[in-house]
Amino acid sequence: MKKLLMIICMVAVFAVPVLSSAATVEKTVPLEARKAFNEKEYSMANAAVNHMATVVEQEDGNVKYIVETKPIKIGAIYGQLTKLFVYVNGKKTEIKKEALTGGEYNAKFTFVAPKADKVRMAVWVDAMDEIAGQGPGSGEQDVLFCFDWAKAKEKKTEPEVTQDKKVNKPVGSDPLQVFVDGKQVKFDVKPFATNNRTLVPMRAIFEALGAEVTWDQTTKTAVAEKDGVVVKVQIGKAEGTIEKNGAKEVKPLDVSSMAKGGRTFVPLRFIGEAFGNKVDYKNVSGIGLINIMKEAAPAKP
């Protein structure tokens, strides 16, 4: 019976799916469209593409490419890039097209191909088809999409903030991200976790919460004050104090404040909750999202 239970437990353990800790990081990379058989010259498609493509490098060595396009003028007529094809290992494949609204670019094409400086493509432009005069695709041209990977940059994105002022999706690839009322807190030294607790640079988090902070060098104590609440944490001490309305409360901490990289780090949850805020932690694809929702200050009598 015991042997049977052990087997069941082992099966249960191995049945649990293992989530990858790799985060999806979008980057922008400069793009030019050049003639396939004369790379020194630009293709007519160069005027249609957004010259900053969005890319996501994948674990298998391929890249997801996202290219936006807009209408172009050819002679006296305007044309749309109606279809786009990619060549991978000699095989020509049509690329998915999606409509865009509200901006300069009115369509985007998403495809997966190996990471390369030059990717061979084929384009259909309705104006070129009209000039060729033999129906859709008759004006097809082969082009090279040329990517300048040396100038690739992580894409800057704004956090998606919910109605209750929470951010549920990572912004970038930092493993620990802190948001106060939907606004990301920027740290000059990155937060870190120890004993399942997140520690953050003292001054940055206090200021993000709207508190005034001072430092007592003699006792190595950080003192923050906001709306009549005084919070104190001392380096190396596994407790923090909250003074409010003449009362003093000492709270034990799972991890002490500490000095690291020339900065004083304080336990995030204690600091956030000490000022009456809600603190929420969520793991998204290996990235820790910590949301602090500030409570409104009590009305003064």
NUMI-470324 format. One record per residue: residue number from 1; x, y, z of N, C-alpha, C in turn. Coordinates in nm, 3 decimals. Layout:
<recs>
    k      n.x      n.y      n.z     ca.x     ca.y     ca.z      c.x      c.y      c.z
  NUM        X        Y        Z        X        Y        Z        X        Y        Z
...
</recs>
This chain:
<recs>
    k      n.x      n.y      n.z     ca.x     ca.y     ca.z      c.x      c.y      c.z
    1    0.083   -0.121    0.000    0.000    0.000    0.000    0.087    0.126    0.000
    2    0.191    0.125    0.087    0.281    0.240    0.093    0.351    0.260   -0.041
    3    0.390    0.147   -0.103    0.458    0.156   -0.233    0.367    0.217   -0.338
    4    0.240    0.179   -0.334    0.143    0.232   -0.430    0.125    0.383   -0.411
    5    0.118    0.428   -0.285    0.104    0.572   -0.256    0.224    0.650   -0.307
    6    0.344    0.592   -0.289    0.466    0.658   -0.336    0.463    0.674   -0.487
    7    0.416    0.572   -0.557    0.408    0.579   -0.704    0.310    0.686   -0.747
    8    0.194    0.693   -0.679    0.093    0.794   -0.712    0.149    0.934   -0.692
    9    0.222    0.954   -0.580    0.279    1.086   -0.550    0.381    1.126   -0.657
   10    0.464    1.027   -0.699    0.565    1.058   -0.800    0.500    1.096   -0.932
   11    0.393    1.024   -0.969    0.322    1.056   -1.093    0.264    1.197   -1.086
   12    0.207    1.231   -0.968    0.147    1.364   -0.951    0.250    1.474   -0.965
   13    0.370    1.450   -0.908    0.476    1.551   -0.914    0.518    1.574   -1.059
   14    0.540    1.464   -1.131    0.588    1.479   -1.268    0.479    1.524   -1.364
   15    0.353    1.515   -1.320    0.243    1.560   -1.405    0.226    1.711   -1.401
   16    0.286    1.778   -1.302    0.272    1.923   -1.291    0.351    1.989   -1.401
   17    0.289    2.075   -1.483    0.363    2.139   -1.592    0.468    2.234   -1.539
   18    0.586    2.234   -1.603    0.693    2.325   -1.565    0.687    2.446   -1.655
   19    0.673    2.563   -1.595    0.663    2.686   -1.672    0.802    2.741   -1.699
   20    0.824    2.787   -1.820    0.952    2.847   -1.853    0.966    2.981   -1.785
   21    1.085    3.009   -1.735    1.109    3.138   -1.670    1.153    3.244   -1.769
   22    1.169    3.204   -1.897    1.212    3.302   -1.996    1.100    3.398   -2.029
   23    1.131    3.527   -2.025    1.030    3.628   -2.052    1.032    3.664   -2.200
   24    0.917    3.697   -2.254    0.908    3.744   -2.391    0.950    3.890   -2.395
   25    1.060    3.918   -2.466    1.113    4.053   -2.472    1.101    4.105   -2.614
   26    1.024    4.209   -2.632    1.011    4.271   -2.763    1.122    4.374   -2.782
   27    1.179    4.374   -2.901    1.282    4.471   -2.936    1.244    4.541   -3.065
   28    1.302    4.657   -3.088    1.289    4.723   -3.217    1.424    4.717   -3.286
   29    1.421    4.696   -3.418    1.544    4.688   -3.495    1.523    4.763   -3.627
   30    1.621    4.845   -3.668    1.607    4.919   -3.794    1.589    4.824   -3.913
   31    1.502    4.865   -4.005    1.468    4.783   -4.122    1.474    4.867   -4.249
   32    1.532    4.810   -4.353    1.528    4.868   -4.486    1.487    4.760   -4.585
   33    1.414    4.800   -4.690    1.375    4.707   -4.796    1.457    4.740   -4.921
   34    1.539    4.645   -4.964    1.625    4.668   -5.080    1.593    4.567   -5.191
   35    1.632    4.600   -5.311    1.605    4.513   -5.424    1.682    4.382   -5.407
   36    1.615    4.271   -5.435    1.676    4.140   -5.412    1.797    4.116   -5.501
   37    1.797    4.172   -5.622    1.904    4.144   -5.716    1.996    4.264   -5.738
   38    1.977    4.366   -5.654    2.067    4.483   -5.656    2.057    4.551   -5.520
   39    2.129    4.498   -5.423    2.113    4.542   -5.285    2.152    4.688   -5.262
   40    2.223    4.748   -5.356    2.262    4.888   -5.341    2.143    4.982   -5.358
   41    2.036    4.931   -5.418    1.919    5.016   -5.444    1.803    4.976   -5.354
   42    1.725    5.078   -5.314    1.606    5.052   -5.234    1.495    4.997   -5.322
   43    1.415    4.908   -5.265    1.295    4.859   -5.331    1.185    4.964   -5.315
   44    1.086    4.960   -5.406    0.972    5.051   -5.391    0.899    5.023   -5.260
   45    0.914    4.899   -5.205    0.849    4.865   -5.079    0.911    4.938   -4.960
   46    1.030    4.996   -4.979    1.096    5.066   -4.869    1.014    5.185   -4.821
   47    0.939    5.244   -4.915    0.855    5.358   -4.878    0.730    5.316   -4.802
   48    0.699    5.186   -4.806    0.575    5.137   -4.743    0.598    5.084   -4.602
   49    0.720    5.041   -4.569    0.742    4.975   -4.441    0.782    5.074   -4.332
   50    0.746    5.039   -4.210    0.795    5.111   -4.092    0.942    5.071   -4.076
   51    1.029    5.170   -4.068    1.172    5.141   -4.065    1.222    5.099   -3.927
   52    1.130    5.078   -3.833    1.162    5.014   -3.706    1.071    4.894   -3.691
   53    1.125    4.776   -3.717    1.046    4.653   -3.703    1.049    4.609   -3.556
   54    0.944    4.536   -3.516    0.940    4.476   -3.383    0.979    4.330   -3.396
   55    1.069    4.284   -3.308    1.115    4.146   -3.316    1.113    4.082   -3.177
   56    1.094    3.951   -3.175    1.101    3.873   -3.051    1.186    3.750   -3.081
   57    1.304    3.742   -3.018    1.392    3.627   -3.038    1.339    3.508   -2.958
   58    1.332    3.392   -3.022    1.274    3.273   -2.961    1.382    3.172   -2.923
   59    1.346    3.081   -2.834    1.443    2.986   -2.781    1.499    2.892   -2.887
   60    1.423    2.867   -2.994    1.467    2.774   -3.098    1.559    2.840   -3.201
   61    1.595    2.967   -3.178    1.685    3.037   -3.270    1.613    3.117   -3.376
   62    1.482    3.098   -3.389    1.405    3.177   -3.483    1.366    3.311   -3.421
   63    1.311    3.395   -3.503    1.267    3.528   -3.459    1.126    3.553   -3.510
   64    1.042    3.608   -3.423    0.912    3.656   -3.469    0.929    3.801   -3.513
   65    0.899    3.827   -3.639    0.912    3.960   -3.697    0.774    4.023   -3.711
   66    0.761    4.150   -3.675    0.637    4.224   -3.695    0.670    4.351   -3.772
   67    0.616    4.360   -3.893    0.647    4.472   -3.982    0.518    4.547   -4.015
   68    0.517    4.677   -3.989    0.401    4.761   -4.020    0.419    4.826   -4.158
   69    0.306    4.847   -4.227    0.312    4.909   -4.360    0.208    5.020   -4.374
   70    0.232    5.106   -4.471    0.142    5.217   -4.500    0.127    5.233   -4.651
   71    0.027    5.310   -4.698    0.010    5.331   -4.843    0.131    5.407   -4.901
   72    0.161    5.380   -5.027    0.270    5.451   -5.095    0.219    5.508   -5.227
   73    0.289    5.610   -5.276    0.253    5.672   -5.403    0.349    5.624   -5.511
   74    0.294    5.568   -5.617    0.374    5.522   -5.730    0.326    5.599   -5.853
   75    0.408    5.693   -5.894    0.367    5.779   -6.004    0.252    5.867   -5.961
   76    0.141    5.856   -6.032    0.024    5.939   -6.001   -0.079    5.866   -5.917
   77   -0.050    5.740   -5.880   -0.151    5.663   -5.806   -0.095    5.616   -5.671
   78   -0.187    5.592   -5.578   -0.148    5.539   -5.447   -0.169    5.388   -5.446
   79   -0.078    5.320   -5.376   -0.087    5.175   -5.369   -0.080    5.123   -5.228
   80   -0.137    5.005   -5.210   -0.132    4.936   -5.082   -0.052    4.807   -5.096
   81    0.028    4.776   -4.996    0.097    4.647   -4.995   -0.008    4.543   -4.953
   82   -0.054    4.466   -5.049   -0.168    4.376   -5.024   -0.126    4.240   -4.970
   83   -0.010    4.190   -5.016    0.038    4.060   -4.968    0.189    4.064   -4.951
   84    0.235    3.984   -4.855    0.378    3.973   -4.827    0.410    3.825   -4.807
   85    0.520    3.782   -4.868    0.562    3.643   -4.858    0.706    3.638   -4.805
   86    0.739    3.530   -4.734    0.875    3.511   -4.684    0.930    3.380   -4.739
   87    1.059    3.381   -4.772    1.127    3.260   -4.817    1.207    3.203   -4.700
   88    1.178    3.080   -4.661    1.253    3.010   -4.557    1.293    2.874   -4.613
   89    1.423    2.849   -4.619    1.475    2.723   -4.676    1.421    2.698   -4.816
   90    1.411    2.806   -4.894    1.368    2.795   -5.032    1.217    2.787   -5.051
   91    1.143    2.779   -4.941    0.997    2.769   -4.950    0.934    2.907   -4.931
   92    0.842    2.941   -5.020    0.775    3.070   -5.017    0.642    3.057   -4.944
   93    0.623    3.138   -4.838    0.503    3.127   -4.754    0.437    3.264   -4.739
   94    0.305    3.267   -4.759    0.232    3.393   -4.740    0.225    3.427   -4.591
   95    0.235    3.556   -4.561    0.240    3.604   -4.422    0.104    3.660   -4.381
   96    0.070    3.634   -4.256   -0.055    3.684   -4.202   -0.056    3.838   -4.200
   97   -0.167    3.896   -4.244   -0.183    4.041   -4.246   -0.296    4.081   -4.153
   98   -0.274    4.187   -4.074   -0.376    4.240   -3.984   -0.392    4.390   -4.008
   99   -0.514    4.436   -3.999   -0.542    4.578   -4.019   -0.506    4.657   -3.892
  100   -0.455    4.779   -3.912   -0.428    4.872   -3.802   -0.512    4.997   -3.823
  101   -0.551    5.060   -3.714   -0.631    5.183   -3.725   -0.572    5.291   -3.635
  102   -0.603    5.415   -3.671   -0.569    5.527   -3.583   -0.425    5.574   -3.591
  103   -0.354    5.540   -3.697   -0.215    5.584   -3.706   -0.167    5.592   -3.850
  104   -0.039    5.620   -3.867    0.021    5.634   -4.000    0.020    5.501   -4.075
  105    0.038    5.393   -4.001    0.047    5.260   -4.064   -0.088    5.189   -4.051
  106   -0.132    5.130   -4.162   -0.267    5.073   -4.164   -0.270    4.920   -4.171
  107   -0.152    4.856   -4.166   -0.147    4.710   -4.168   -0.018    4.663   -4.103
  108   -0.022    4.538   -4.053    0.101    4.478   -4.002    0.107    4.332   -4.044
  109    0.229    4.286   -4.066    0.255    4.149   -4.108    0.343    4.082   -4.003
  110    0.304    3.962   -3.960    0.378    3.890   -3.857    0.422    3.755   -3.913
  111    0.552    3.727   -3.901    0.603    3.599   -3.951    0.721    3.553   -3.865
  112    0.752    3.424   -3.875    0.864    3.365   -3.801    0.965    3.313   -3.902
  113    1.092    3.349   -3.880    1.200    3.306   -3.968    1.330    3.307   -3.888
  114    1.434    3.241   -3.940    1.562    3.244   -3.869    1.613    3.388   -3.853
  115    1.690    3.410   -3.747    1.750    3.542   -3.727    1.856    3.563   -3.834
  116    1.843    3.673   -3.909    1.937    3.700   -4.017    1.942    3.849   -4.044
  117    2.055    3.893   -4.100    2.067    4.034   -4.139    1.980    4.064   -4.260
  118    1.962    3.962   -4.345    1.884    3.980   -4.467    1.785    3.865   -4.481
  119    1.659    3.899   -4.498    1.554    3.799   -4.517    1.488    3.825   -4.653
  120    1.486    3.722   -4.737    1.427    3.737   -4.870    1.275    3.734   -4.860
  121    1.210    3.833   -4.925    1.066    3.847   -4.923    1.014    3.865   -5.066
  122    0.882    3.852   -5.081    0.813    3.889   -5.205    0.695    3.977   -5.167
  123    0.674    4.084   -5.244    0.566    4.179   -5.211    0.470    4.194   -5.328
  124    0.344    4.211   -5.290    0.240    4.248   -5.385    0.191    4.388   -5.349
  125    0.190    4.476   -5.445    0.134    4.610   -5.427    0.028    4.628   -5.536
  126   -0.092    4.667   -5.496   -0.201    4.672   -5.593   -0.172    4.768   -5.708
  127   -0.099    4.877   -5.679   -0.066    4.972   -5.786    0.028    4.909   -5.888
  128    0.121    4.828   -5.842    0.212    4.759   -5.934    0.138    4.654   -6.016
  129    0.041    4.587   -5.953   -0.040    4.490   -6.027   -0.120    4.560   -6.137
  130   -0.168    4.681   -6.102   -0.247    4.757   -6.202   -0.160    4.796   -6.320
  131   -0.035    4.834   -6.290    0.057    4.872   -6.397    0.091    4.750   -6.483
  132    0.113    4.634   -6.416    0.144    4.511   -6.491    0.026    4.466   -6.576
  133   -0.096    4.491   -6.525   -0.217    4.469   -6.602   -0.262    4.326   -6.618
  134   -0.212    4.235   -6.534   -0.252    4.095   -6.549   -0.309    4.037   -6.420
  135   -0.369    4.122   -6.341   -0.438    4.075   -6.222   -0.352    4.074   -6.097
  136   -0.411    4.033   -5.982   -0.339    4.033   -5.855   -0.212    3.949   -5.859
  137   -0.104    4.007   -5.812    0.023    3.936   -5.807    0.109    3.950   -5.930
  138    0.054    4.011   -6.034    0.130    4.021   -6.160    0.246    4.119   -6.148
  139    0.238    4.209   -6.049    0.348    4.304   -6.029    0.440    4.264   -5.915
  140    0.439    4.136   -5.878    0.519    4.088   -5.765    0.667    4.120   -5.783
  141    0.729    4.161   -5.670    0.872    4.188   -5.670    0.938    4.118   -5.552
  142    1.057    4.063   -5.577    1.137    4.008   -5.468    1.219    4.119   -5.404
  143    1.223    4.120   -5.273    1.298    4.222   -5.200    1.377    4.155   -5.088
  144    1.471    4.229   -5.033    1.543    4.186   -4.915    1.507    4.279   -4.799
  145    1.456    4.222   -4.692    1.439    4.298   -4.569    1.573    4.293   -4.495
  146    1.636    4.408   -4.479    1.768    4.416   -4.418    1.754    4.471   -4.276
  147    1.798    4.391   -4.178    1.784    4.427   -4.037    1.921    4.462   -3.978
  148    1.927    4.574   -3.908    2.052    4.619   -3.844    2.049    4.575   -3.698
  149    2.088    4.451   -3.673    2.078    4.393   -3.539    2.168    4.464   -3.438
  150    2.274    4.529   -3.485    2.364    4.598   -3.392    2.294    4.716   -3.323
  151    2.185    4.762   -3.383    2.112    4.876   -3.327    1.978    4.835   -3.265
  152    1.961    4.706   -3.240    1.837    4.658   -3.177    1.828    4.711   -3.034
  153    1.708    4.752   -2.995    1.685    4.804   -2.860    1.559    4.741   -2.802
  154    1.560    4.723   -2.671    1.440    4.672   -2.605    1.327    4.772   -2.623
  155    1.211    4.721   -2.661    1.099    4.809   -2.692    1.041    4.872   -2.567
  156    1.022    5.001   -2.572    0.963    5.073   -2.460    0.811    5.060   -2.468
  157    0.753    5.006   -2.365    0.608    4.992   -2.363    0.552    5.050   -2.235
  158    0.433    5.103   -2.244    0.365    5.156   -2.127    0.287    5.044   -2.059
  159    0.288    5.041   -1.926    0.214    4.936   -1.856    0.064    4.946   -1.881
  160   -0.002    4.831   -1.893   -0.147    4.828   -1.907   -0.208    4.829   -1.766
  161   -0.272    4.940   -1.734   -0.322    4.961   -1.598   -0.471    4.931   -1.592
  162   -0.512    4.847   -1.498   -0.653    4.812   -1.482   -0.725    4.922   -1.405
  163   -0.856    4.907   -1.396   -0.937    5.009   -1.329   -0.898    5.024   -1.182
  164   -0.852    4.916   -1.120   -0.811    4.925   -0.979   -0.662    4.958   -0.965
  165   -0.604    5.016   -1.073   -0.468    5.068   -1.073   -0.362    4.959   -1.056
  166   -0.389    4.843   -1.118   -0.292    4.733   -1.115   -0.235    4.709   -1.254
  167   -0.111    4.663   -1.256   -0.046    4.624   -1.381   -0.031    4.472   -1.379
  168   -0.083    4.405   -1.482   -0.084    4.259   -1.485    0.012    4.198   -1.587
  169    0.079    4.286   -1.664    0.174    4.236   -1.764    0.309    4.304   -1.742
  170    0.420    4.228   -1.754    0.552    4.287   -1.735    0.581    4.395   -1.839
  171    0.665    4.490   -1.798    0.714    4.593   -1.889    0.865    4.572   -1.902
  172    0.910    4.515   -2.012    1.051    4.482   -2.024    1.082    4.348   -1.960
  173    1.209    4.328   -1.927    1.254    4.195   -1.883    1.311    4.191   -1.742
  174    1.306    4.302   -1.669    1.357    4.299   -1.531    1.283    4.194   -1.450
  175    1.354    4.112   -1.373    1.288    4.001   -1.303    1.196    4.043   -1.189
  176    1.216    4.163   -1.134    1.127    4.218   -1.030    1.085    4.358   -1.071
  177    0.954    4.381   -1.082    0.903    4.511   -1.127    0.801    4.562   -1.026
  178    0.817    4.688   -0.987    0.733    4.747   -0.884    0.652    4.862   -0.944
  179    0.521    4.863   -0.916    0.433    4.967   -0.966    0.355    5.029   -0.850
  180    0.344    5.160   -0.850    0.263    5.230   -0.751    0.150    5.300   -0.825
  181    0.027    5.255   -0.800   -0.090    5.307   -0.870   -0.071    5.303   -1.022
  182   -0.011    5.193   -1.071    0.004    5.174   -1.215    0.127    5.238   -1.275
  183    0.203    5.312   -1.197    0.323    5.378   -1.249    0.446    5.301   -1.203
  184    0.533    5.265   -1.298    0.649    5.185   -1.263    0.751    5.266   -1.185
  185    0.804    5.205   -1.079    0.907    5.268   -0.998    1.042    5.232   -1.058
  186    1.123    5.333   -1.091    1.254    5.311   -1.150    1.360    5.312   -1.040
  187    1.443    5.209   -1.038    1.548    5.196   -0.938    1.685    5.205   -1.006
  188    1.779    5.279   -0.946    1.914    5.283   -1.003    1.992    5.157   -0.968
  189    1.953    5.089   -0.860    2.007    4.957   -0.826    1.887    4.863   -0.819
  190    1.894    4.750   -0.885    1.777    4.664   -0.900    1.735    4.597   -0.770
  191    1.604    4.582   -0.749    1.553    4.507   -0.634    1.598    4.361   -0.642
  192    1.591    4.291   -0.530    1.624    4.150   -0.530    1.539    4.081   -0.424
  193    1.534    3.949   -0.432    1.455    3.871   -0.337    1.546    3.786   -0.250
  194    1.512    3.775   -0.123    1.581    3.686   -0.030    1.481    3.633    0.070
  195    1.489    3.503    0.099    1.393    3.440    0.189    1.248    3.466    0.146
  196    1.226    3.465    0.014    1.091    3.487   -0.042    1.036    3.625   -0.010
  197    1.125    3.721    0.013    1.082    3.859    0.038    1.158    3.951   -0.056
  198    1.089    4.054   -0.106    1.150    4.148   -0.199    1.205    4.269   -0.123
  199    1.331    4.303   -0.152    1.392    4.422   -0.095    1.421    4.522   -0.205
  200    1.395    4.649   -0.177    1.410    4.754   -0.278    1.491    4.870   -0.220
  201    1.556    4.949   -0.306    1.629    5.066   -0.257    1.537    5.160   -0.179
  202    1.584    5.200   -0.064    1.503    5.276    0.033    1.444    5.404   -0.024
  203    1.531    5.493   -0.074    1.484    5.626   -0.110    1.384    5.622   -0.225
  204    1.411    5.539   -0.324    1.323    5.534   -0.442    1.181    5.491   -0.404
  205    1.167    5.389   -0.317    1.033    5.342   -0.284    0.960    5.441   -0.194
  206    1.032    5.501   -0.099    0.966    5.599   -0.012    0.915    5.718   -0.094
  207    0.997    5.767   -0.185    0.957    5.882   -0.266    0.842    5.847   -0.359
  208    0.841    5.723   -0.412    0.731    5.680   -0.498    0.599    5.676   -0.421
  209    0.608    5.651   -0.290    0.488    5.647   -0.206    0.451    5.784   -0.152
  210    0.531    5.885   -0.188    0.500    6.021   -0.145    0.544    6.052   -0.004
  211    0.639    5.976    0.050    0.686    5.997    0.187    0.817    6.075    0.186
  212    0.838    6.154    0.291    0.966    6.224    0.309    1.059    6.131    0.388
  213    1.181    6.116    0.339    1.272    6.021    0.400    1.398    6.089    0.451
  214    1.443    6.048    0.567    1.569    6.093    0.624    1.650    5.972    0.667
  215    1.780    5.994    0.689    1.869    5.884    0.724    1.949    5.920    0.848
  216    1.940    5.836    0.949    2.016    5.855    1.071    2.142    5.770    1.060
  217    2.254    5.838    1.031    2.379    5.766    1.007    2.431    5.697    1.133
  218    2.403    5.758    1.249    2.454    5.703    1.376    2.394    5.567    1.405
  219    2.261    5.557    1.388    2.193    5.430    1.420    2.165    5.345    1.296
  220    2.205    5.396    1.176    2.179    5.326    1.049    2.030    5.298    1.033
  221    1.952    5.404    1.055    1.806    5.390    1.052    1.746    5.482    0.947
  222    1.657    5.425    0.864    1.581    5.504    0.768    1.450    5.545    0.832
  223    1.415    5.673    0.816    1.293    5.727    0.875    1.210    5.791    0.764
  224    1.088    5.745    0.746    0.999    5.800    0.644    0.871    5.849    0.709
  225    0.820    5.963    0.658    0.699    6.021    0.717    0.603    6.065    0.608
  226    0.476    6.033    0.632    0.370    6.074    0.539    0.236    6.076    0.613
  227    0.166    6.189    0.601    0.032    6.202    0.659    0.028    6.163    0.807
  228    0.131    6.204    0.880    0.132    6.178    1.024    0.179    6.039    1.063
  229    0.213    5.956    0.966    0.263    5.822    0.994    0.415    5.822    0.978
  230    0.485    5.771    1.080    0.632    5.764    1.076    0.673    5.617    1.076
  231    0.753    5.579    0.976    0.800    5.442    0.962    0.952    5.440    0.976
  232    1.003    5.346    1.058    1.147    5.336    1.080    1.194    5.192    1.057
  233    1.304    5.180    0.983    1.368    5.049    0.966    1.518    5.069    0.986
  234    1.580    4.974    1.055    1.721    4.983    1.087    1.797    4.869    1.021
  235    1.911    4.902    0.961    1.992    4.801    0.893    2.031    4.691    0.991
  236    2.010    4.568    0.947    2.050    4.452    1.026    1.950    4.411    1.132
  237    1.839    4.482    1.143    1.741    4.452    1.247    1.614    4.397    1.181
  238    1.568    4.281    1.230    1.452    4.215    1.170    1.323    4.264    1.232
  239    1.309    4.395    1.238    1.184    4.455    1.286    1.173    4.597    1.233
  240    1.051    4.645    1.225    1.027    4.782    1.184    0.926    4.845    1.276
  241    0.927    4.977    1.287    0.833    5.045    1.377    0.743    5.140    1.298
  242    0.620    5.147    1.344    0.521    5.238    1.285    0.466    5.324    1.397
  243    0.478    5.455    1.383    0.427    5.548    1.482    0.311    5.626    1.420
  244    0.196    5.618    1.486    0.076    5.683    1.432   -0.016    5.722    1.547
  245   -0.062    5.847    1.544   -0.154    5.900    1.647   -0.101    5.877    1.788
  246    0.029    5.896    1.806    0.089    5.883    1.938    0.118    5.741    1.980
  247    0.077    5.641    1.900    0.101    5.501    1.935    0.218    5.447    1.853
  248    0.292    5.357    1.914    0.408    5.297    1.848    0.389    5.147    1.837
  249    0.403    5.095    1.715    0.388    4.951    1.692    0.517    4.895    1.636
  250    0.569    4.789    1.697    0.690    4.722    1.648    0.647    4.594    1.578
  251    0.689    4.582    1.450    0.649    4.464    1.372    0.770    4.380    1.337
  252    0.764    4.248    1.362    0.874    4.160    1.322    0.877    4.147    1.170
  253    0.997    4.135    1.114    1.015    4.122    0.970    1.080    3.989    0.938
  254    1.041    3.929    0.825    1.100    3.803    0.783    1.244    3.821    0.736
  255    1.277    3.943    0.697    1.412    3.972    0.649    1.450    4.113    0.693
  256    1.575    4.132    0.732    1.622    4.261    0.781    1.652    4.355    0.665
  257    1.648    4.485    0.693    1.700    4.583    0.598    1.851    4.561    0.588
  258    1.908    4.594    0.473    2.051    4.570    0.455    2.112    4.667    0.356
  259    2.244    4.680    0.361    2.318    4.764    0.267    2.375    4.676    0.156
  260    2.360    4.722    0.031    2.410    4.647   -0.084    2.432    4.741   -0.201
  261    2.547    4.732   -0.264    2.576    4.814   -0.381    2.568    4.962   -0.354
  262    2.603    5.003   -0.231    2.601    5.144   -0.197    2.463    5.198   -0.169
  263    2.363    5.111   -0.154    2.227    5.154   -0.127    2.172    5.079   -0.005
  264    2.077    5.140    0.060    2.007    5.074    0.170    1.881    5.010    0.115
  265    1.865    4.880    0.136    1.750    4.806    0.087    1.654    4.777    0.202
  266    1.525    4.797    0.175    1.423    4.776    0.278    1.319    4.677    0.226
  267    1.253    4.602    0.316    1.150    4.505    0.274    1.028    4.577    0.218
  268    0.994    4.544    0.093    0.892    4.617    0.020    0.753    4.606    0.082
  269    0.710    4.484    0.114    0.573    4.467    0.163    0.550    4.546    0.293
  270    0.645    4.538    0.385    0.630    4.611    0.510    0.618    4.761    0.485
  271    0.705    4.813    0.400    0.703    4.957    0.372    0.570    4.997    0.310
  272    0.523    4.919    0.211    0.398    4.954    0.144    0.279    4.951    0.238
  273    0.269    4.844    0.318    0.153    4.829    0.406    0.160    4.922    0.527
  274    0.281    4.965    0.565    0.295    5.052    0.681    0.222    5.185    0.661
  275    0.211    5.229    0.536    0.141    5.354    0.506   -0.004    5.329    0.465
  276   -0.055    5.210    0.493   -0.196    5.180    0.468   -0.229    5.144    0.326
  277   -0.128    5.104    0.247   -0.152    5.069    0.108   -0.176    4.919    0.092
  278   -0.234    4.882   -0.021   -0.250    4.741   -0.055   -0.129    4.699   -0.138
  279   -0.073    4.583   -0.106    0.043    4.531   -0.178    0.005    4.396   -0.238
  280    0.024    4.382   -0.369   -0.015    4.260   -0.440    0.104    4.207   -0.518
  281    0.133    4.077   -0.506    0.243    4.014   -0.579    0.186    3.914   -0.679
  282    0.243    3.914   -0.800    0.199    3.821   -0.903    0.319    3.780   -0.987
  283    0.332    3.648   -1.014    0.439    3.598   -1.099    0.386    3.577   -1.239
  284    0.448    3.643   -1.337    0.406    3.630   -1.477    0.527    3.585   -1.558
  285    0.525    3.460   -1.600    0.632    3.402   -1.683    0.769    3.424   -1.621
  286    0.778    3.407   -1.490    0.907    3.419   -1.423    0.942    3.559   -1.379
  287    0.856    3.656   -1.408    0.880    3.795   -1.366    0.786    3.828   -1.251
  288    0.842    3.881   -1.145    0.761    3.920   -1.029    0.706    4.060   -1.044
  289    0.572    4.070   -1.045    0.505    4.200   -1.052    0.453    4.235   -0.914
  290    0.498    4.347   -0.858    0.449    4.393   -0.728    0.373    4.522   -0.747
  291    0.244    4.518   -0.719    0.158    4.636   -0.730    0.128    4.691   -0.592
  292    0.151    4.821   -0.576    0.114    4.891   -0.454    0.005    4.990   -0.490
  293   -0.112    4.971   -0.431   -0.224    5.061   -0.457   -0.239    5.155   -0.338
  294   -0.211    5.283   -0.361   -0.214    5.380   -0.252   -0.358    5.407   -0.210
  295   -0.379    5.406   -0.079   -0.509    5.441   -0.023   -0.518    5.592   -0.009
  296   -0.638    5.647   -0.024   -0.656    5.791   -0.009   -0.625    5.832    0.134
  297   -0.559    5.948    0.149   -0.527    5.998    0.284   -0.657    6.033    0.357
  298   -0.663    6.004    0.487   -0.786    6.035    0.563   -0.812    6.185    0.566
  299   -0.939    6.222    0.561   -0.976    6.364    0.562   -0.937    6.425    0.696
  300   -0.883    6.546    0.688   -0.844    6.617    0.809   -0.965    6.680    0.874
  301   -0.975    6.674    1.007   -1.092    6.732    1.076   -1.093    6.883    1.065
</recs>
